[in-house]
Amino acid sequence: PAELSIAQAKLARAEQAMKRDDYVNARIYAEQAEVDAKYAWTLAENARTQRAAAEVDKSINALRQELQRRGQ
């Protein structure tokens, strides 16, 4: 995902800043990387949840159809 790539890039910037003893920017980039990584995780978790919900809906619809066939 693009969001995870952004987080990784900011983490790399943080590491570079640390090597330059630029601790202020290192901290800023590290904090931004953390936020971006959490956002990427949230998007991935949301997608997983949506897939699971779609599977449940599919199963419910299959059960309804089966009940309708048996009820007729």
PyMOL Python script that loads the backbone (N, CA, C, O; Angstrom):
from pymol import cmd

cmd.read_pdbstr("""\
ATOM      1  N   PRO A   1       0.821  -1.216   0.000  1.00  0.00           N
ATOM      2  CA  PRO A   1       0.000   0.000   0.000  1.00  0.00           C
ATOM      3  C   PRO A   1       0.856   1.267   0.000  1.00  0.00           C
ATOM      4  O   PRO A   1       1.942   1.299   0.577  1.00  0.00           O
ATOM      5  N   ALA A   2       0.363   2.269  -0.634  1.00  0.00           N
ATOM      6  CA  ALA A   2       1.109   3.527  -0.734  1.00  0.00           C
ATOM      7  C   ALA A   2       1.358   4.128   0.644  1.00  0.00           C
ATOM      8  O   ALA A   2       2.426   4.688   0.893  1.00  0.00           O
ATOM      9  N   GLU A   3       0.377   4.014   1.541  1.00  0.00           N
ATOM     10  CA  GLU A   3       0.534   4.599   2.872  1.00  0.00           C
ATOM     11  C   GLU A   3       1.701   3.973   3.630  1.00  0.00           C
ATOM     12  O   GLU A   3       2.425   4.663   4.348  1.00  0.00           O
ATOM     13  N   LEU A   4       1.876   2.686   3.470  1.00  0.00           N
ATOM     14  CA  LEU A   4       2.987   2.017   4.144  1.00  0.00           C
ATOM     15  C   LEU A   4       4.325   2.458   3.539  1.00  0.00           C
ATOM     16  O   LEU A   4       5.307   2.629   4.262  1.00  0.00           O
ATOM     17  N   SER A   5       4.361   2.637   2.242  1.00  0.00           N
ATOM     18  CA  SER A   5       5.582   3.125   1.588  1.00  0.00           C
ATOM     19  C   SER A   5       5.945   4.520   2.087  1.00  0.00           C
ATOM     20  O   SER A   5       7.119   4.833   2.289  1.00  0.00           O
ATOM     21  N   ILE A   6       4.937   5.342   2.281  1.00  0.00           N
ATOM     22  CA  ILE A   6       5.179   6.693   2.798  1.00  0.00           C
ATOM     23  C   ILE A   6       5.769   6.610   4.199  1.00  0.00           C
ATOM     24  O   ILE A   6       6.712   7.332   4.522  1.00  0.00           O
ATOM     25  N   ALA A   7       5.218   5.736   5.026  1.00  0.00           N
ATOM     26  CA  ALA A   7       5.733   5.567   6.390  1.00  0.00           C
ATOM     27  C   ALA A   7       7.183   5.093   6.363  1.00  0.00           C
ATOM     28  O   ALA A   7       8.014   5.577   7.132  1.00  0.00           O
ATOM     29  N   GLN A   8       7.482   4.151   5.480  1.00  0.00           N
ATOM     30  CA  GLN A   8       8.849   3.641   5.384  1.00  0.00           C
ATOM     31  C   GLN A   8       9.816   4.730   4.927  1.00  0.00           C
ATOM     32  O   GLN A   8      10.945   4.813   5.409  1.00  0.00           O
ATOM     33  N   ALA A   9       9.363   5.562   3.996  1.00  0.00           N
ATOM     34  CA  ALA A   9      10.218   6.657   3.513  1.00  0.00           C
ATOM     35  C   ALA A   9      10.504   7.654   4.635  1.00  0.00           C
ATOM     36  O   ALA A   9      11.627   8.140   4.766  1.00  0.00           O
ATOM     37  N   LYS A  10       9.492   7.955   5.439  1.00  0.00           N
ATOM     38  CA  LYS A  10       9.697   8.891   6.541  1.00  0.00           C
ATOM     39  C   LYS A  10      10.597   8.284   7.613  1.00  0.00           C
ATOM     40  O   LYS A  10      11.384   8.992   8.242  1.00  0.00           O
ATOM     41  N   LEU A  11      10.483   6.995   7.818  1.00  0.00           N
ATOM     42  CA  LEU A  11      11.369   6.343   8.771  1.00  0.00           C
ATOM     43  C   LEU A  11      12.818   6.404   8.274  1.00  0.00           C
ATOM     44  O   LEU A  11      13.741   6.617   9.061  1.00  0.00           O
ATOM     45  N   ALA A  12      13.008   6.218   6.984  1.00  0.00           N
ATOM     46  CA  ALA A  12      14.348   6.330   6.412  1.00  0.00           C
ATOM     47  C   ALA A  12      14.892   7.753   6.584  1.00  0.00           C
ATOM     48  O   ALA A  12      16.074   7.943   6.870  1.00  0.00           O
ATOM     49  N   ARG A  13      14.018   8.746   6.407  1.00  0.00           N
ATOM     50  CA  ARG A  13      14.444  10.134   6.623  1.00  0.00           C
ATOM     51  C   ARG A  13      14.831  10.361   8.078  1.00  0.00           C
ATOM     52  O   ARG A  13      15.791  11.072   8.374  1.00  0.00           O
ATOM     53  N   ALA A  14      14.070   9.746   8.981  1.00  0.00           N
ATOM     54  CA  ALA A  14      14.387   9.875  10.403  1.00  0.00           C
ATOM     55  C   ALA A  14      15.760   9.280  10.699  1.00  0.00           C
ATOM     56  O   ALA A  14      16.550   9.859  11.445  1.00  0.00           O
ATOM     57  N   GLU A  15      16.033   8.131  10.114  1.00  0.00           N
ATOM     58  CA  GLU A  15      17.333   7.495  10.326  1.00  0.00           C
ATOM     59  C   GLU A  15      18.472   8.341   9.762  1.00  0.00           C
ATOM     60  O   GLU A  15      19.538   8.445  10.370  1.00  0.00           O
ATOM     61  N   GLN A  16      18.240   8.941   8.602  1.00  0.00           N
ATOM     62  CA  GLN A  16      19.258   9.814   8.010  1.00  0.00           C
ATOM     63  C   GLN A  16      19.491  11.038   8.889  1.00  0.00           C
ATOM     64  O   GLN A  16      20.630  11.458   9.093  1.00  0.00           O
ATOM     65  N   ALA A  17      18.426  11.595   9.396  1.00  0.00           N
ATOM     66  CA  ALA A  17      18.554  12.761  10.275  1.00  0.00           C
ATOM     67  C   ALA A  17      19.321  12.400  11.540  1.00  0.00           C
ATOM     68  O   ALA A  17      20.119  13.197  12.034  1.00  0.00           O
ATOM     69  N   MET A  18      19.082  11.205  12.063  1.00  0.00           N
ATOM     70  CA  MET A  18      19.820  10.753  13.255  1.00  0.00           C
ATOM     71  C   MET A  18      21.323  10.683  12.967  1.00  0.00           C
ATOM     72  O   MET A  18      22.145  11.079  13.793  1.00  0.00           O
ATOM     73  N   LYS A  19      21.662  10.177  11.794  1.00  0.00           N
ATOM     74  CA  LYS A  19      23.077  10.069  11.431  1.00  0.00           C
ATOM     75  C   LYS A  19      23.741  11.439  11.331  1.00  0.00           C
ATOM     76  O   LYS A  19      24.945  11.576  11.545  1.00  0.00           O
ATOM     77  N   ARG A  20      22.934  12.456  11.001  1.00  0.00           N
ATOM     78  CA  ARG A  20      23.454  13.826  10.912  1.00  0.00           C
ATOM     79  C   ARG A  20      23.367  14.549  12.257  1.00  0.00           C
ATOM     80  O   ARG A  20      23.679  15.736  12.353  1.00  0.00           O
ATOM     81  N   ASP A  21      22.945  13.831  13.282  1.00  0.00           N
ATOM     82  CA  ASP A  21      22.732  14.408  14.618  1.00  0.00           C
ATOM     83  C   ASP A  21      21.653  15.493  14.604  1.00  0.00           C
ATOM     84  O   ASP A  21      21.674  16.410  15.426  1.00  0.00           O
ATOM     85  N   ASP A  22      20.732  15.384  13.682  1.00  0.00           N
ATOM     86  CA  ASP A  22      19.604  16.320  13.573  1.00  0.00           C
ATOM     87  C   ASP A  22      18.412  15.679  14.293  1.00  0.00           C
ATOM     88  O   ASP A  22      17.491  15.153  13.668  1.00  0.00           O
ATOM     89  N   TYR A  23      18.461  15.741  15.619  1.00  0.00           N
ATOM     90  CA  TYR A  23      17.498  15.009  16.424  1.00  0.00           C
ATOM     91  C   TYR A  23      16.079  15.577  16.354  1.00  0.00           C
ATOM     92  O   TYR A  23      15.102  14.842  16.497  1.00  0.00           O
ATOM     93  N   VAL A  24      15.975  16.870  16.135  1.00  0.00           N
ATOM     94  CA  VAL A  24      14.647  17.481  16.042  1.00  0.00           C
ATOM     95  C   VAL A  24      13.901  16.919  14.828  1.00  0.00           C
ATOM     96  O   VAL A  24      12.769  16.450  14.948  1.00  0.00           O
ATOM     97  N   ASN A  25      14.538  16.972  13.676  1.00  0.00           N
ATOM     98  CA  ASN A  25      13.885  16.445  12.472  1.00  0.00           C
ATOM     99  C   ASN A  25      13.753  14.929  12.519  1.00  0.00           C
ATOM    100  O   ASN A  25      12.797  14.371  11.981  1.00  0.00           O
ATOM    101  N   ALA A  26      14.698  14.266  13.153  1.00  0.00           N
ATOM    102  CA  ALA A  26      14.605  12.811  13.282  1.00  0.00           C
ATOM    103  C   ALA A  26      13.341  12.438  14.048  1.00  0.00           C
ATOM    104  O   ALA A  26      12.611  11.522  13.668  1.00  0.00           O
ATOM    105  N   ARG A  27      13.105  13.154  15.114  1.00  0.00           N
ATOM    106  CA  ARG A  27      11.903  12.885  15.915  1.00  0.00           C
ATOM    107  C   ARG A  27      10.629  13.188  15.118  1.00  0.00           C
ATOM    108  O   ARG A  27       9.667  12.420  15.154  1.00  0.00           O
ATOM    109  N   ILE A  28      10.634  14.297  14.412  1.00  0.00           N
ATOM    110  CA  ILE A  28       9.465  14.676  13.609  1.00  0.00           C
ATOM    111  C   ILE A  28       9.172  13.602  12.564  1.00  0.00           C
ATOM    112  O   ILE A  28       8.032  13.157  12.429  1.00  0.00           O
ATOM    113  N   TYR A  29      10.193  13.189  11.829  1.00  0.00           N
ATOM    114  CA  TYR A  29       9.996  12.162  10.803  1.00  0.00           C
ATOM    115  C   TYR A  29       9.561  10.834  11.423  1.00  0.00           C
ATOM    116  O   TYR A  29       8.714  10.132  10.869  1.00  0.00           O
ATOM    117  N   ALA A  30      10.139  10.497  12.563  1.00  0.00           N
ATOM    118  CA  ALA A  30       9.768   9.237  13.217  1.00  0.00           C
ATOM    119  C   ALA A  30       8.308   9.261  13.671  1.00  0.00           C
ATOM    120  O   ALA A  30       7.589   8.272  13.526  1.00  0.00           O
ATOM    121  N   GLU A  31       7.882  10.388  14.218  1.00  0.00           N
ATOM    122  CA  GLU A  31       6.482  10.509  14.647  1.00  0.00           C
ATOM    123  C   GLU A  31       5.539  10.467  13.444  1.00  0.00           C
ATOM    124  O   GLU A  31       4.483   9.836  13.495  1.00  0.00           O
ATOM    125  N   GLN A  32       5.926  11.138  12.372  1.00  0.00           N
ATOM    126  CA  GLN A  32       5.101  11.091  11.161  1.00  0.00           C
ATOM    127  C   GLN A  32       5.047   9.677  10.602  1.00  0.00           C
ATOM    128  O   GLN A  32       3.995   9.227  10.145  1.00  0.00           O
ATOM    129  N   ALA A  33       6.168   8.979  10.635  1.00  0.00           N
ATOM    130  CA  ALA A  33       6.199   7.597  10.153  1.00  0.00           C
ATOM    131  C   ALA A  33       5.268   6.724  10.979  1.00  0.00           C
ATOM    132  O   ALA A  33       4.574   5.865  10.435  1.00  0.00           O
ATOM    133  N   GLU A  34       5.251   6.937  12.278  1.00  0.00           N
ATOM    134  CA  GLU A  34       4.367   6.158  13.150  1.00  0.00           C
ATOM    135  C   GLU A  34       2.894   6.407  12.808  1.00  0.00           C
ATOM    136  O   GLU A  34       2.101   5.470  12.720  1.00  0.00           O
ATOM    137  N   VAL A  35       2.547   7.662  12.620  1.00  0.00           N
ATOM    138  CA  VAL A  35       1.165   8.002  12.272  1.00  0.00           C
ATOM    139  C   VAL A  35       0.795   7.388  10.924  1.00  0.00           C
ATOM    140  O   VAL A  35      -0.285   6.816  10.773  1.00  0.00           O
ATOM    141  N   ASP A  36       1.685   7.506   9.956  1.00  0.00           N
ATOM    142  CA  ASP A  36       1.416   6.944   8.627  1.00  0.00           C
ATOM    143  C   ASP A  36       1.295   5.425   8.681  1.00  0.00           C
ATOM    144  O   ASP A  36       0.456   4.843   7.992  1.00  0.00           O
ATOM    145  N   ALA A  37       2.121   4.786   9.490  1.00  0.00           N
ATOM    146  CA  ALA A  37       2.052   3.325   9.618  1.00  0.00           C
ATOM    147  C   ALA A  37       0.735   2.906  10.272  1.00  0.00           C
ATOM    148  O   ALA A  37       0.112   1.930   9.854  1.00  0.00           O
ATOM    149  N   LYS A  38       0.321   3.639  11.287  1.00  0.00           N
ATOM    150  CA  LYS A  38      -0.962   3.331  11.929  1.00  0.00           C
ATOM    151  C   LYS A  38      -2.119   3.534  10.952  1.00  0.00           C
ATOM    152  O   LYS A  38      -3.076   2.759  10.940  1.00  0.00           O
ATOM    153  N   TYR A  39      -2.024   4.564  10.149  1.00  0.00           N
ATOM    154  CA  TYR A  39      -3.060   4.815   9.136  1.00  0.00           C
ATOM    155  C   TYR A  39      -3.100   3.670   8.125  1.00  0.00           C
ATOM    156  O   TYR A  39      -4.176   3.195   7.763  1.00  0.00           O
ATOM    157  N   ALA A  40      -1.941   3.234   7.676  1.00  0.00           N
ATOM    158  CA  ALA A  40      -1.873   2.117   6.728  1.00  0.00           C
ATOM    159  C   ALA A  40      -2.470   0.864   7.355  1.00  0.00           C
ATOM    160  O   ALA A  40      -3.202   0.128   6.694  1.00  0.00           O
ATOM    161  N   TRP A  41      -2.161   0.617   8.626  1.00  0.00           N
ATOM    162  CA  TRP A  41      -2.707  -0.550   9.319  1.00  0.00           C
ATOM    163  C   TRP A  41      -4.228  -0.441   9.407  1.00  0.00           C
ATOM    164  O   TRP A  41      -4.937  -1.425   9.198  1.00  0.00           O
ATOM    165  N   THR A  42      -4.728   0.755   9.717  1.00  0.00           N
ATOM    166  CA  THR A  42      -6.169   0.969   9.826  1.00  0.00           C
ATOM    167  C   THR A  42      -6.863   0.708   8.497  1.00  0.00           C
ATOM    168  O   THR A  42      -7.924   0.086   8.460  1.00  0.00           O
ATOM    169  N   LEU A  43      -6.271   1.179   7.414  1.00  0.00           N
ATOM    170  CA  LEU A  43      -6.858   0.935   6.092  1.00  0.00           C
ATOM    171  C   LEU A  43      -6.883  -0.556   5.774  1.00  0.00           C
ATOM    172  O   LEU A  43      -7.871  -1.070   5.249  1.00  0.00           O
ATOM    173  N   ALA A  44      -5.792  -1.243   6.096  1.00  0.00           N
ATOM    174  CA  ALA A  44      -5.733  -2.687   5.834  1.00  0.00           C
ATOM    175  C   ALA A  44      -6.744  -3.436   6.685  1.00  0.00           C
ATOM    176  O   ALA A  44      -7.402  -4.357   6.202  1.00  0.00           O
ATOM    177  N   GLU A  45      -6.873  -3.051   7.938  1.00  0.00           N
ATOM    178  CA  GLU A  45      -7.835  -3.700   8.838  1.00  0.00           C
ATOM    179  C   GLU A  45      -9.263  -3.435   8.373  1.00  0.00           C
ATOM    180  O   GLU A  45     -10.121  -4.317   8.439  1.00  0.00           O
ATOM    181  N   ASN A  46      -9.507  -2.232   7.911  1.00  0.00           N
ATOM    182  CA  ASN A  46     -10.834  -1.897   7.391  1.00  0.00           C
ATOM    183  C   ASN A  46     -11.169  -2.760   6.176  1.00  0.00           C
ATOM    184  O   ASN A  46     -12.287  -3.263   6.062  1.00  0.00           O
ATOM    185  N   ALA A  47     -10.219  -2.932   5.282  1.00  0.00           N
ATOM    186  CA  ALA A  47     -10.445  -3.758   4.093  1.00  0.00           C
ATOM    187  C   ALA A  47     -10.712  -5.207   4.493  1.00  0.00           C
ATOM    188  O   ALA A  47     -11.585  -5.862   3.925  1.00  0.00           O
ATOM    189  N   ARG A  48      -9.953  -5.705   5.478  1.00  0.00           N
ATOM    190  CA  ARG A  48     -10.153  -7.072   5.953  1.00  0.00           C
ATOM    191  C   ARG A  48     -11.550  -7.228   6.566  1.00  0.00           C
ATOM    192  O   ARG A  48     -12.229  -8.227   6.329  1.00  0.00           O
ATOM    193  N   THR A  49     -11.960  -6.255   7.337  1.00  0.00           N
ATOM    194  CA  THR A  49     -13.276  -6.293   7.965  1.00  0.00           C
ATOM    195  C   THR A  49     -14.386  -6.257   6.917  1.00  0.00           C
ATOM    196  O   THR A  49     -15.389  -6.959   7.044  1.00  0.00           O
ATOM    197  N   GLN A  50     -14.205  -5.445   5.895  1.00  0.00           N
ATOM    198  CA  GLN A  50     -15.207  -5.372   4.824  1.00  0.00           C
ATOM    199  C   GLN A  50     -15.312  -6.702   4.081  1.00  0.00           C
ATOM    200  O   GLN A  50     -16.409  -7.130   3.723  1.00  0.00           O
ATOM    201  N   ARG A  51     -14.171  -7.357   3.850  1.00  0.00           N
ATOM    202  CA  ARG A  51     -14.208  -8.671   3.189  1.00  0.00           C
ATOM    203  C   ARG A  51     -14.929  -9.694   4.060  1.00  0.00           C
ATOM    204  O   ARG A  51     -15.713 -10.500   3.560  1.00  0.00           O
ATOM    205  N   ALA A  52     -14.659  -9.659   5.368  1.00  0.00           N
ATOM    206  CA  ALA A  52     -15.312 -10.593   6.286  1.00  0.00           C
ATOM    207  C   ALA A  52     -16.815 -10.337   6.319  1.00  0.00           C
ATOM    208  O   ALA A  52     -17.603 -11.283   6.323  1.00  0.00           O
ATOM    209  N   ALA A  53     -17.213  -9.085   6.344  1.00  0.00           N
ATOM    210  CA  ALA A  53     -18.637  -8.748   6.353  1.00  0.00           C
ATOM    211  C   ALA A  53     -19.306  -9.198   5.061  1.00  0.00           C
ATOM    212  O   ALA A  53     -20.443  -9.670   5.084  1.00  0.00           O
ATOM    213  N   ALA A  54     -18.627  -9.058   3.956  1.00  0.00           N
ATOM    214  CA  ALA A  54     -19.182  -9.502   2.671  1.00  0.00           C
ATOM    215  C   ALA A  54     -19.375 -11.017   2.666  1.00  0.00           C
ATOM    216  O   ALA A  54     -20.360 -11.517   2.123  1.00  0.00           O
ATOM    217  N   GLU A  55     -18.442 -11.742   3.266  1.00  0.00           N
ATOM    218  CA  GLU A  55     -18.576 -13.199   3.354  1.00  0.00           C
ATOM    219  C   GLU A  55     -19.766 -13.590   4.224  1.00  0.00           C
ATOM    220  O   GLU A  55     -20.498 -14.526   3.902  1.00  0.00           O
ATOM    221  N   VAL A  56     -19.956 -12.868   5.328  1.00  0.00           N
ATOM    222  CA  VAL A  56     -21.110 -13.137   6.196  1.00  0.00           C
ATOM    223  C   VAL A  56     -22.399 -12.860   5.437  1.00  0.00           C
ATOM    224  O   VAL A  56     -23.336 -13.655   5.496  1.00  0.00           O
ATOM    225  N   ASP A  57     -22.455 -11.745   4.728  1.00  0.00           N
ATOM    226  CA  ASP A  57     -23.648 -11.424   3.929  1.00  0.00           C
ATOM    227  C   ASP A  57     -23.921 -12.510   2.895  1.00  0.00           C
ATOM    228  O   ASP A  57     -25.070 -12.900   2.685  1.00  0.00           O
ATOM    229  N   LYS A  58     -22.881 -12.989   2.263  1.00  0.00           N
ATOM    230  CA  LYS A  58     -23.022 -14.037   1.259  1.00  0.00           C
ATOM    231  C   LYS A  58     -23.599 -15.306   1.896  1.00  0.00           C
ATOM    232  O   LYS A  58     -24.479 -15.949   1.325  1.00  0.00           O
ATOM    233  N   SER A  59     -23.102 -15.653   3.068  1.00  0.00           N
ATOM    234  CA  SER A  59     -23.604 -16.844   3.764  1.00  0.00           C
ATOM    235  C   SER A  59     -25.056 -16.669   4.187  1.00  0.00           C
ATOM    236  O   SER A  59     -25.856 -17.597   4.073  1.00  0.00           O
ATOM    237  N   ILE A  60     -25.391 -15.497   4.667  1.00  0.00           N
ATOM    238  CA  ILE A  60     -26.780 -15.228   5.074  1.00  0.00           C
ATOM    239  C   ILE A  60     -27.713 -15.339   3.877  1.00  0.00           C
ATOM    240  O   ILE A  60     -28.790 -15.927   3.976  1.00  0.00           O
ATOM    241  N   ASN A  61     -27.306 -14.779   2.755  1.00  0.00           N
ATOM    242  CA  ASN A  61     -28.138 -14.857   1.550  1.00  0.00           C
ATOM    243  C   ASN A  61     -28.309 -16.303   1.090  1.00  0.00           C
ATOM    244  O   ASN A  61     -29.392 -16.690   0.653  1.00  0.00           O
ATOM    245  N   ALA A  62     -27.264 -17.087   1.185  1.00  0.00           N
ATOM    246  CA  ALA A  62     -27.353 -18.495   0.796  1.00  0.00           C
ATOM    247  C   ALA A  62     -28.312 -19.234   1.721  1.00  0.00           C
ATOM    248  O   ALA A  62     -29.103 -20.059   1.262  1.00  0.00           O
ATOM    249  N   LEU A  63     -28.249 -18.949   3.010  1.00  0.00           N
ATOM    250  CA  LEU A  63     -29.173 -19.579   3.960  1.00  0.00           C
ATOM    251  C   LEU A  63     -30.617 -19.165   3.693  1.00  0.00           C
ATOM    252  O   LEU A  63     -31.523 -19.996   3.756  1.00  0.00           O
ATOM    253  N   ARG A  64     -30.832 -17.892   3.395  1.00  0.00           N
ATOM    254  CA  ARG A  64     -32.185 -17.414   3.083  1.00  0.00           C
ATOM    255  C   ARG A  64     -32.740 -18.134   1.860  1.00  0.00           C
ATOM    256  O   ARG A  64     -33.894 -18.564   1.849  1.00  0.00           O
ATOM    257  N   GLN A  65     -31.913 -18.259   0.840  1.00  0.00           N
ATOM    258  CA  GLN A  65     -32.368 -18.935  -0.378  1.00  0.00           C
ATOM    259  C   GLN A  65     -32.703 -20.394  -0.086  1.00  0.00           C
ATOM    260  O   GLN A  65     -33.692 -20.926  -0.591  1.00  0.00           O
ATOM    261  N   GLU A  66     -31.884 -21.027   0.722  1.00  0.00           N
ATOM    262  CA  GLU A  66     -32.138 -22.425   1.076  1.00  0.00           C
ATOM    263  C   GLU A  66     -33.441 -22.550   1.874  1.00  0.00           C
ATOM    264  O   GLU A  66     -34.229 -23.466   1.641  1.00  0.00           O
ATOM    265  N   LEU A  67     -33.660 -21.637   2.802  1.00  0.00           N
ATOM    266  CA  LEU A  67     -34.902 -21.655   3.574  1.00  0.00           C
ATOM    267  C   LEU A  67     -36.116 -21.415   2.692  1.00  0.00           C
ATOM    268  O   LEU A  67     -37.159 -22.036   2.897  1.00  0.00           O
ATOM    269  N   GLN A  68     -35.997 -20.528   1.717  1.00  0.00           N
ATOM    270  CA  GLN A  68     -37.110 -20.264   0.797  1.00  0.00           C
ATOM    271  C   GLN A  68     -37.407 -21.494  -0.054  1.00  0.00           C
ATOM    272  O   GLN A  68     -38.572 -21.810  -0.296  1.00  0.00           O
ATOM    273  N   ARG A  69     -36.369 -22.189  -0.509  1.00  0.00           N
ATOM    274  CA  ARG A  69     -36.593 -23.410  -1.304  1.00  0.00           C
ATOM    275  C   ARG A  69     -37.289 -24.477  -0.467  1.00  0.00           C
ATOM    276  O   ARG A  69     -38.202 -25.149  -0.947  1.00  0.00           O
ATOM    277  N   ARG A  70     -36.867 -24.629   0.757  1.00  0.00           N
ATOM    278  CA  ARG A  70     -37.460 -25.656   1.620  1.00  0.00           C
ATOM    279  C   ARG A  70     -38.853 -25.279   2.082  1.00  0.00           C
ATOM    280  O   ARG A  70     -39.665 -26.156   2.377  1.00  0.00           O
ATOM    281  N   GLY A  71     -39.139 -23.998   2.150  1.00  0.00           N
ATOM    282  CA  GLY A  71     -40.451 -23.545   2.602  1.00  0.00           C
ATOM    283  C   GLY A  71     -41.519 -23.621   1.516  1.00  0.00           C
ATOM    284  O   GLY A  71     -42.711 -23.543   1.811  1.00  0.00           O
ATOM    285  N   GLN A  72     -41.110 -23.769   0.299  1.00  0.00           N
ATOM    286  CA  GLN A  72     -42.076 -23.780  -0.807  1.00  0.00           C
ATOM    287  C   GLN A  72     -42.648 -25.148  -1.040  1.00  0.00           C
ATOM    288  O   GLN A  72     -43.476 -25.327  -1.934  1.00  0.00           O
TER     289      GLN A  72
END
""", "prot")
cmd.dss("prot")
cmd.show_as("cartoon", "prot")
cmd.util.cbc("prot")
cmd.orient("prot")
